[in-house]
Amino acid sequence: MQKNRFKTLLMISSTFAMTLAAAGCYFDAGFGQLLQNVHASPTPVSQEHKEAAELFIQLNEKHNFFAARYKGCHIERNAVLCKSFYKDKSAAEKNKDSRLKAAQLTKLIRQQKWTELSNTSESESVRSIGGLSNKDRQNLTEHILNDKTCISPHLATAMAFKLEEKLPDAKVLSTVRALYARTLECSTDKEFSDLGLYRGGLFEIWQDNPEQATVFLKKLSSLSKDIALTSRAQFWMNHAAREQGKSVSANTMEDHFTSFPLSYHILTDYATMADGPYQTVSDLREQRIQTRSSYEDLNGAIQLVEHFMAQQKDSLAKRTLEFIDYAELTEAEPGFQLYVATLLAKFDDMNHQRFMVLSRLFQNHPQFKTLKNLNIYYPLAFEDLVIKHHRDQDPFLLLSLIRQESSFNPNTKSPVGATGLMQIMPRTAKDMKKRVVTDKELLDPSSNIQLGSRYFAALVREFKNDHMKALASYNAGSGNVRKWMKRYPVDNQLLFVDLIPFDETREYVAGILRNQYWYSKLYPELLVTPQMASQTSAQK
């Protein structure tokens, strides 16, 4: 009887779903509520609950109304998709609002209504500056620099950021520094520009003014909650202190490492100390896994995962893991978060979610960043192919690059066509092979790693063994990197990376170099000896 009831429900639900799809209706809230009911199970999970969950997942496989947006919101933490999923303004509406506000701001600047230029956002300010003529920009710059009354620090930052495009002209450099100085002066706890304070500090480091750089960076650290920027600010404050003949104690460095456990900048700074980050992590006591949480909906979902795995229904287990509310998981007990990460680790194509869960866990609960857990965060995959095709590049660096590009999923394909483990563009593959390279070849792990390693080795040669610039080029293209080299002619490689105007590229390079450190410490047996390198070259 129960079986027939579920069969009938499947037929009704399928018909209903197809009807809604044809009508263009999505009813996100209704499906969201159904999912909540599926997850919020009693203990133990009843057979009816298990069948209902399986039915829901099967339905969703066929009639994927809201899964993409739900996944984008709760797994990838895409704010636009979250707003869309919860019936707030759509991405198009929000973008329209931003354009309208930027257009209004542009109009006010043209009319020189300076007193009305306050409480703007960074994105609106950058957008409004882009819509101005050179004359309007000059008028705005003069007003910002010469009027004692502060307008939005975001506008001062946006104007400086735009002018950076004309560097390294000395006069422009002077104006950019002056605009960032106004950002510093006009930033308060009510309105401040993270970007302006950070870039202002970097420019003072560049111009050998460590004392003023510290003023910028201290203010950033006191006002901002952006971990990516505040961790870098701490690194550059340490750099500025040393430039002034001051020392940074080992205890201070250890405190920074605890506060920013995922920062490459803090890692590379602390690694200069005798004990260093590896020793600190080695001394941490292993933390216990907690298989149940005080959040009942999360418990229900995990019980379903366990049930499906026991029944060897891996596809259903993965679908259930995809529908977990990962925002709520961040609030759950840290031992339970670790347990979810170990479940995700059972599936190679769920590495992205695993890495995300552990990143948040380590950041919020640094005591969980133990050697054992780092092995889950930095898994080995395809290392034999990396050793075979490394082309005299550090295998740890190549593993880190693969982890960043595809999370070790050989079937990954980006919307723009980048394919496989090292996300090779078909055009790049064609240029290297001097022929069209098929999708089948790019999806083959060995072929992909061979092409990717060859391409990266060429970039390393192009940038004279500067691996930071080679990584930036792998992400943003050689043309952009060469343009930035002209714009920011600095000798310090890490300072150059931090001056790159693309957020994504800055994080990309820093993330890979951080991963390289931990891979080299966790798996020293993979170190390629000269003998291995010569054998590999002979095979080629």
C-alpha positions as CSV (number, residue, x, y, z in Angstrom):
1,M,0.0,0.0,0.0
2,Q,2.8,2.4,1.0
3,K,4.7,1.6,-2.2
4,N,1.6,2.3,-4.3
5,R,1.1,5.6,-2.5
6,F,4.7,6.7,-3.3
7,K,4.2,5.6,-6.9
8,T,1.1,7.7,-7.1
9,L,2.8,10.6,-5.5
10,L,5.6,10.3,-8.0
11,M,3.2,10.4,-10.9
12,I,1.3,13.4,-9.5
13,S,4.4,15.3,-8.6
14,S,6.0,14.7,-12.0
15,T,2.9,15.9,-13.8
16,F,2.7,18.9,-11.5
17,A,6.4,19.7,-12.0
18,M,6.2,19.5,-15.8
19,T,3.1,21.7,-15.7
20,L,4.9,24.3,-13.6
21,A,8.0,24.1,-15.8
22,A,5.9,24.7,-19.0
23,A,4.2,27.7,-17.3
24,G,7.6,29.1,-16.3
25,C,6.7,29.0,-12.6
26,Y,9.3,28.2,-10.0
27,F,7.7,28.4,-6.5
28,D,11.0,28.4,-4.8
29,A,9.6,28.9,-1.3
30,G,7.3,25.8,-1.7
31,F,10.1,23.6,-2.8
32,G,12.4,25.1,-0.1
33,Q,9.8,24.2,2.5
34,L,9.5,20.7,1.1
35,L,13.3,20.3,1.4
36,Q,13.2,21.6,5.0
37,N,10.5,19.0,5.8
38,V,12.7,16.3,4.2
39,H,15.7,17.3,6.2
40,A,14.0,17.9,9.5
41,S,13.7,14.3,10.4
42,P,13.0,12.6,13.7
43,T,15.6,10.2,15.2
44,P,15.9,7.6,13.9
45,V,15.1,8.3,10.3
46,S,11.9,6.5,9.4
47,Q,11.6,4.4,6.2
48,E,8.8,6.8,5.0
49,H,11.2,9.7,5.5
50,K,13.9,8.0,3.6
51,E,11.6,7.2,0.7
52,A,10.3,10.8,0.7
53,A,13.8,12.1,0.5
54,E,14.7,9.7,-2.3
55,L,11.6,10.7,-4.2
56,F,12.3,14.4,-3.8
57,I,15.8,14.0,-5.1
58,Q,14.7,11.9,-8.0
59,L,12.1,14.5,-8.9
60,N,14.6,17.2,-8.6
61,E,17.0,15.4,-11.0
62,K,14.3,15.4,-13.6
63,H,12.7,18.8,-12.9
64,N,15.5,21.0,-11.8
65,F,13.4,24.0,-10.8
66,F,15.5,25.6,-8.1
67,A,18.5,23.4,-7.5
68,A,20.9,25.5,-9.4
69,R,20.0,28.6,-7.5
70,Y,19.8,26.8,-4.2
71,K,23.2,25.3,-4.8
72,G,24.6,28.6,-5.8
73,C,23.3,30.3,-2.7
74,H,24.0,27.7,0.0
75,I,27.1,25.9,-1.4
76,E,28.9,28.6,-3.4
77,R,27.6,31.4,-1.2
78,N,26.7,33.5,-4.1
79,A,24.8,36.5,-2.7
80,V,23.0,37.3,-5.9
81,L,21.7,33.8,-6.1
82,C,20.6,33.9,-2.5
83,K,18.7,37.0,-3.0
84,S,17.1,35.4,-6.1
85,F,16.2,32.2,-4.3
86,Y,14.6,34.0,-1.4
87,K,12.4,36.1,-3.6
88,D,14.3,39.2,-2.9
89,K,15.5,41.5,-5.8
90,S,16.8,39.5,-8.7
91,A,20.3,40.0,-10.0
92,A,19.0,42.0,-12.9
93,E,17.1,44.3,-10.6
94,K,20.0,44.8,-8.2
95,N,22.3,45.5,-11.1
96,K,19.7,48.0,-12.4
97,D,19.6,49.7,-9.0
98,S,23.4,50.0,-8.9
99,R,23.5,51.5,-12.4
100,L,20.8,54.0,-11.5
101,K,22.6,55.1,-8.4
102,A,25.9,55.3,-10.2
103,A,24.2,57.4,-13.0
104,Q,22.8,59.7,-10.3
105,L,26.2,60.0,-8.7
106,T,27.8,60.8,-12.1
107,K,25.2,63.5,-12.6
108,L,25.9,65.1,-9.2
109,I,29.6,65.2,-10.0
110,R,29.1,66.8,-13.3
111,Q,26.9,69.4,-11.6
112,Q,29.5,69.8,-8.9
113,K,27.0,69.3,-6.1
114,W,29.8,68.3,-3.8
115,T,27.7,68.4,-0.6
116,E,25.5,65.6,-1.9
117,L,28.3,63.2,-2.5
118,S,28.2,61.0,0.6
119,N,27.2,57.5,1.7
120,T,28.2,56.0,-1.6
121,S,29.4,52.4,-2.1
122,E,32.6,51.3,-3.6
123,S,31.0,49.7,-6.7
124,E,28.8,52.7,-7.3
125,S,31.8,55.1,-7.0
126,V,33.9,53.1,-9.4
127,R,31.0,52.9,-11.9
128,S,30.3,56.6,-11.6
129,I,34.0,57.5,-12.3
130,G,33.9,55.4,-15.4
131,G,31.0,57.5,-16.8
132,L,32.9,60.9,-16.4
133,S,34.8,62.9,-19.0
134,N,38.4,63.7,-18.3
135,K,37.4,67.2,-17.4
136,D,34.9,66.0,-14.9
137,R,37.4,63.7,-13.3
138,Q,39.9,66.6,-13.1
139,N,37.3,68.8,-11.3
140,L,36.4,66.0,-8.9
141,T,40.1,65.3,-8.1
142,E,40.8,69.0,-7.5
143,H,37.7,69.2,-5.2
144,I,38.7,66.1,-3.2
145,L,42.3,67.4,-2.7
146,N,41.6,71.1,-2.1
147,D,38.3,71.2,-0.2
148,K,38.6,70.7,3.6
149,T,35.2,69.1,3.8
150,C,35.2,65.3,3.3
151,I,33.1,63.7,0.7
152,S,32.8,59.9,0.4
153,P,36.1,58.1,0.9
154,H,34.9,55.6,-1.7
155,L,34.9,58.4,-4.3
156,A,38.5,59.4,-3.4
157,T,39.5,55.7,-3.7
158,A,37.7,55.2,-7.0
159,M,39.3,58.3,-8.5
160,A,42.8,57.1,-7.4
161,F,42.1,53.6,-8.6
162,K,41.1,55.0,-12.0
163,L,44.2,57.2,-12.2
164,E,46.5,54.2,-11.5
165,E,45.9,53.2,-15.1
166,K,48.2,56.1,-16.1
167,L,51.1,55.0,-14.0
168,P,54.1,55.0,-13.7
169,D,54.0,58.7,-14.6
170,A,55.5,60.6,-11.7
171,K,52.9,63.4,-11.6
172,V,50.1,60.8,-11.7
173,L,51.8,58.9,-8.9
174,S,51.9,62.0,-6.7
175,T,48.2,62.6,-7.3
176,V,47.2,59.0,-6.6
177,R,49.1,59.1,-3.3
178,A,47.4,62.3,-2.4
179,L,43.9,60.9,-3.2
180,Y,44.6,57.8,-1.0
181,A,45.8,60.2,1.8
182,R,42.4,61.9,1.6
183,T,40.8,58.4,1.8
184,L,42.7,57.9,5.0
185,E,41.7,61.4,6.4
186,C,38.1,61.0,5.5
187,S,37.6,57.3,6.6
188,T,35.6,56.9,9.8
189,D,33.9,54.0,11.6
190,K,30.7,55.0,9.8
191,E,32.1,55.2,6.3
192,F,35.5,53.9,5.2
193,S,37.1,52.4,2.1
194,D,38.9,49.1,2.7
195,L,40.4,49.2,-0.7
196,G,41.6,52.8,-0.4
197,L,43.3,52.2,3.0
198,Y,44.9,49.1,1.8
199,R,46.2,50.4,-1.6
200,G,47.3,53.6,0.1
201,G,49.4,51.6,2.5
202,L,50.9,49.6,-0.4
203,F,51.8,52.7,-2.3
204,E,53.7,54.1,0.8
205,I,55.6,50.7,1.0
206,W,56.4,51.1,-2.7
207,Q,57.7,54.7,-2.1
208,D,59.8,53.6,0.9
209,N,57.7,55.4,3.4
210,P,57.1,52.6,6.0
211,E,56.0,55.0,8.8
212,Q,53.1,56.4,6.7
213,A,52.3,52.9,5.4
214,T,51.7,51.8,8.9
215,V,49.3,54.6,9.5
216,F,47.2,53.4,6.6
217,L,47.3,49.8,7.5
218,K,46.6,50.3,11.2
219,K,43.5,52.2,10.4
220,L,42.4,49.4,8.0
221,S,42.9,46.8,10.6
222,S,40.9,48.7,13.2
223,L,37.9,49.3,10.8
224,S,37.7,46.5,8.4
225,K,36.4,42.9,8.8
226,D,37.8,41.8,5.4
227,I,40.1,39.0,6.4
228,A,41.9,38.9,3.0
229,L,42.9,42.6,3.4
230,T,43.5,42.7,7.2
231,S,45.8,39.7,7.1
232,R,47.8,41.3,4.3
233,A,47.8,44.6,6.3
234,Q,49.3,42.8,9.2
235,F,52.0,41.3,7.0
236,W,52.9,44.7,5.5
237,M,52.9,46.3,8.9
238,N,55.5,43.7,10.0
239,H,57.5,44.5,6.8
240,A,57.3,48.3,7.6
241,A,58.4,47.6,11.2
242,R,61.5,45.8,10.0
243,E,62.2,48.6,7.5
244,Q,62.3,50.9,10.4
245,G,64.8,48.7,12.3
246,K,62.2,47.2,14.6
247,S,61.8,43.4,15.3
248,V,58.7,41.3,15.3
249,S,58.7,38.7,18.0
250,A,58.0,35.0,17.5
251,N,55.0,35.2,19.9
252,T,53.5,38.0,17.8
253,M,54.0,36.0,14.7
254,E,52.3,32.9,16.3
255,D,49.4,35.1,17.3
256,H,49.0,36.4,13.8
257,F,49.1,32.8,12.5
258,T,46.3,31.8,14.9
259,S,44.2,34.9,13.8
260,F,44.8,34.3,10.1
261,P,45.3,30.5,9.7
262,L,44.7,30.6,5.9
263,S,46.7,33.6,5.0
264,Y,49.7,33.1,2.7
265,H,51.2,36.4,3.7
266,I,51.2,35.5,7.5
267,L,52.3,32.0,6.6
268,T,55.3,33.1,4.6
269,D,56.2,35.6,7.3
270,Y,55.9,33.1,10.1
271,A,57.9,30.5,8.1
272,T,61.0,32.5,8.6
273,M,60.9,31.7,12.4
274,A,62.7,28.7,13.7
275,D,59.6,26.8,14.8
276,G,57.4,28.1,12.1
277,P,53.9,27.1,11.1
278,Y,54.5,23.4,10.6
279,Q,55.8,23.0,14.1
280,T,52.9,25.0,15.5
281,V,50.4,22.8,13.7
282,S,52.3,19.6,14.7
283,D,51.9,20.6,18.3
284,L,48.1,20.9,18.1
285,R,46.0,18.1,19.7
286,E,43.7,16.3,17.4
287,Q,40.1,17.3,17.7
288,R,37.2,14.9,18.1
289,I,34.6,14.4,15.3
290,Q,31.0,14.9,16.3
291,T,28.5,12.9,14.2
292,R,25.4,14.8,15.4
293,S,24.6,18.4,15.8
294,S,22.1,20.5,17.9
295,Y,20.7,21.6,14.5
296,E,18.0,19.0,13.8
297,D,17.7,19.8,10.1
298,L,21.4,19.2,9.6
299,N,21.1,16.0,11.6
300,G,18.3,14.8,9.3
301,A,20.3,15.5,6.2
302,I,23.4,13.7,7.5
303,Q,21.3,10.7,8.6
304,L,20.0,10.5,5.1
305,V,23.5,10.7,3.7
306,E,24.5,7.8,6.0
307,H,21.5,5.8,4.9
308,F,22.1,6.3,1.2
309,M,25.8,5.5,1.6
310,A,25.0,2.3,3.5
311,Q,22.6,1.3,0.6
312,Q,25.4,2.2,-1.9
313,K,23.2,4.9,-3.4
314,D,26.1,7.3,-3.8
315,S,24.3,9.6,-6.3
316,L,21.5,10.1,-3.7
317,A,24.0,10.7,-0.9
318,K,25.8,13.3,-3.0
319,R,22.5,15.0,-3.9
320,T,21.6,15.2,-0.2
321,L,25.0,16.7,0.6
322,E,24.5,19.3,-2.1
323,F,21.2,20.5,-0.5
324,I,22.7,21.0,3.0
325,D,22.4,24.6,4.2
326,Y,26.2,25.3,4.3
327,A,25.6,28.8,5.9
328,E,23.8,27.0,8.8
329,L,26.6,24.4,8.9
330,T,29.1,27.2,9.7
331,E,27.1,27.9,12.9
332,A,27.1,24.2,13.9
333,E,29.5,22.6,16.3
334,P,33.1,22.5,14.8
335,G,33.4,18.7,15.4
336,F,30.2,18.2,13.4
337,Q,31.5,20.5,10.6
338,L,34.6,18.2,10.5
339,Y,32.4,15.2,10.2
340,V,30.6,16.6,7.2
341,A,33.9,17.3,5.6
342,T,34.9,13.7,6.1
343,L,31.7,12.6,4.4
344,L,32.3,15.0,1.5
345,A,35.8,13.5,1.2
346,K,34.2,10.2,0.2
347,F,33.3,11.7,-3.2
348,D,36.1,13.0,-5.4
349,D,33.7,15.3,-7.3
350,M,32.7,17.1,-4.1
351,N,36.2,18.4,-3.3
352,H,35.0,22.0,-3.8
353,Q,32.5,21.7,-1.0
354,R,35.0,19.8,1.2
355,F,37.5,22.6,0.8
356,M,34.9,25.3,1.5
357,V,33.7,23.6,4.7
358,L,37.3,23.1,6.0
359,S,38.3,26.7,5.1
360,R,35.5,28.1,7.2
361,L,36.3,25.6,10.0
362,F,40.0,26.5,10.1
363,Q,39.3,30.2,10.0
364,N,36.7,30.2,12.8
365,H,38.3,27.4,14.9
366,P,42.1,27.4,14.3
367,Q,42.5,24.6,16.8
368,F,41.0,22.2,14.2
369,K,43.9,23.0,11.7
370,T,45.8,19.9,12.8
371,L,48.1,17.8,10.6
372,K,45.4,15.1,10.2
373,N,42.8,17.6,9.1
374,L,45.3,19.3,6.8
375,N,45.7,16.0,5.0
376,I,41.9,16.1,4.3
377,Y,42.2,19.7,3.2
378,Y,45.2,19.0,1.0
379,P,44.6,15.6,-0.5
380,L,46.9,13.9,-3.0
381,A,45.4,13.1,-6.4
382,F,47.1,12.5,-9.8
383,E,50.5,12.9,-8.2
384,D,52.0,10.2,-10.4
385,L,51.0,12.1,-13.5
386,V,52.3,15.3,-12.0
387,I,55.7,13.7,-11.3
388,K,55.7,12.3,-14.9
389,H,54.9,15.6,-16.6
390,H,56.3,18.2,-14.2
391,R,58.8,19.6,-16.8
392,D,61.2,20.7,-14.1
393,Q,58.6,22.5,-12.2
394,D,58.0,22.0,-8.5
395,P,55.4,19.1,-8.3
396,F,54.0,20.7,-5.1
397,L,53.3,23.9,-7.0
398,L,51.6,22.0,-9.9
399,L,49.5,20.0,-7.4
400,S,48.5,23.3,-5.8
401,L,47.6,24.8,-9.1
402,I,45.4,21.8,-10.0
403,R,43.7,22.0,-6.7
404,Q,43.0,25.7,-7.2
405,E,41.8,25.3,-10.8
406,S,39.6,22.2,-10.6
407,S,39.6,20.8,-7.1
408,F,41.0,17.7,-8.7
409,N,37.9,17.1,-10.8
410,P,39.0,16.0,-14.2
411,N,35.6,16.6,-15.7
412,T,35.4,20.3,-14.8
413,K,34.5,22.6,-17.6
414,S,34.1,26.4,-17.1
415,P,31.4,28.5,-18.8
416,V,34.1,30.0,-21.1
417,G,35.4,26.6,-22.1
418,A,38.4,26.0,-19.8
419,T,38.6,22.2,-19.5
420,G,39.9,19.5,-17.2
421,L,42.2,19.4,-14.2
422,M,44.4,22.4,-15.2
423,Q,41.5,24.2,-16.9
424,I,43.1,24.4,-20.3
425,M,41.5,26.7,-22.9
426,P,41.0,24.9,-26.3
427,R,42.8,27.8,-28.0
428,T,45.8,27.5,-25.7
429,A,46.0,23.7,-26.3
430,K,45.8,24.3,-30.1
431,D,48.7,26.8,-29.9
432,M,50.8,24.3,-28.1
433,K,49.9,21.2,-30.1
434,K,49.7,23.1,-33.5
435,R,46.5,21.3,-34.1
436,V,42.9,21.1,-32.8
437,V,42.8,19.3,-29.4
438,T,39.5,17.5,-28.7
439,D,37.5,17.7,-25.6
440,K,38.3,14.0,-25.0
441,E,42.0,14.8,-24.9
442,L,41.5,17.8,-22.6
443,L,39.3,15.7,-20.2
444,D,42.0,13.0,-20.1
445,P,44.0,13.6,-16.9
446,S,47.4,12.6,-18.3
447,S,47.0,14.7,-21.5
448,N,45.6,17.7,-19.5
449,I,48.4,17.7,-17.0
450,Q,51.0,17.3,-19.8
451,L,49.6,20.3,-21.6
452,G,49.0,22.4,-18.4
453,S,52.5,21.7,-17.1
454,R,54.0,22.6,-20.5
455,Y,52.1,25.8,-20.6
456,F,53.0,26.8,-17.1
457,A,56.7,26.0,-17.7
458,A,56.5,28.3,-20.8
459,L,55.1,31.1,-18.6
460,V,57.9,30.6,-16.0
461,R,60.5,31.0,-18.8
462,E,58.6,34.1,-20.2
463,F,58.8,35.8,-16.8
464,K,62.4,34.8,-16.1
465,N,61.7,32.3,-13.4
466,D,59.3,34.6,-11.5
467,H,56.7,32.0,-10.4
468,M,54.4,34.7,-8.9
469,K,54.1,36.5,-12.3
470,A,53.7,33.1,-14.0
471,L,50.8,32.2,-11.8
472,A,49.2,35.6,-12.3
473,S,49.6,35.1,-16.0
474,Y,48.0,31.6,-15.9
475,N,45.0,33.2,-14.3
476,A,44.7,36.7,-16.0
477,G,46.8,36.3,-19.1
478,S,50.4,37.4,-20.0
479,G,49.1,40.7,-21.6
480,N,47.6,41.9,-18.3
481,V,50.7,40.9,-16.3
482,R,53.0,42.8,-18.7
483,K,50.7,45.8,-18.5
484,W,50.8,45.7,-14.7
485,M,54.6,45.3,-14.7
486,K,54.8,48.7,-16.6
487,R,52.3,50.3,-14.3
488,Y,53.9,49.0,-11.0
489,P,57.7,48.7,-11.5
490,V,58.5,47.2,-8.1
491,D,61.2,44.8,-7.2
492,N,59.4,43.1,-4.4
493,Q,57.5,40.2,-6.0
494,L,54.8,39.9,-3.3
495,L,54.2,43.7,-3.4
496,F,53.7,43.4,-7.1
497,V,51.1,40.7,-6.6
498,D,49.3,42.8,-4.0
499,L,49.2,45.8,-6.3
500,I,47.4,43.8,-9.0
501,P,44.0,45.5,-9.5
502,F,42.1,42.2,-10.0
503,D,40.9,40.7,-6.7
504,E,40.6,37.2,-8.2
505,T,44.2,37.2,-9.4
506,R,45.6,38.4,-6.1
507,E,43.7,35.7,-4.2
508,Y,44.6,33.1,-6.9
509,V,48.3,33.6,-6.6
510,A,48.3,33.8,-2.8
511,G,46.1,30.7,-2.5
512,I,48.3,28.5,-4.7
513,L,51.5,29.6,-2.9
514,R,49.9,28.8,0.5
515,N,48.9,25.4,-0.8
516,Q,52.4,24.8,-2.1
517,Y,53.9,25.3,1.3
518,W,51.5,22.7,3.0
519,Y,51.9,20.1,0.2
520,S,55.7,20.3,0.6
521,K,55.4,19.8,4.3
522,L,52.7,17.1,4.3
523,Y,54.2,15.0,1.5
524,P,58.0,15.5,1.4
525,E,58.3,12.1,-0.3
526,L,57.1,13.7,-3.5
527,L,60.2,15.9,-3.8
528,V,61.7,15.4,-7.2
529,T,65.4,14.5,-7.0
530,P,67.9,15.4,-9.7
531,Q,68.0,11.7,-10.6
532,M,64.2,11.5,-11.0
533,A,64.2,14.7,-13.1
534,S,66.9,13.2,-15.4
535,Q,64.9,10.0,-15.8
536,T,61.7,11.9,-16.6
537,S,63.6,14.0,-19.2
538,A,65.0,10.9,-20.8
539,Q,61.5,9.3,-21.0
540,K,60.3,12.4,-22.8
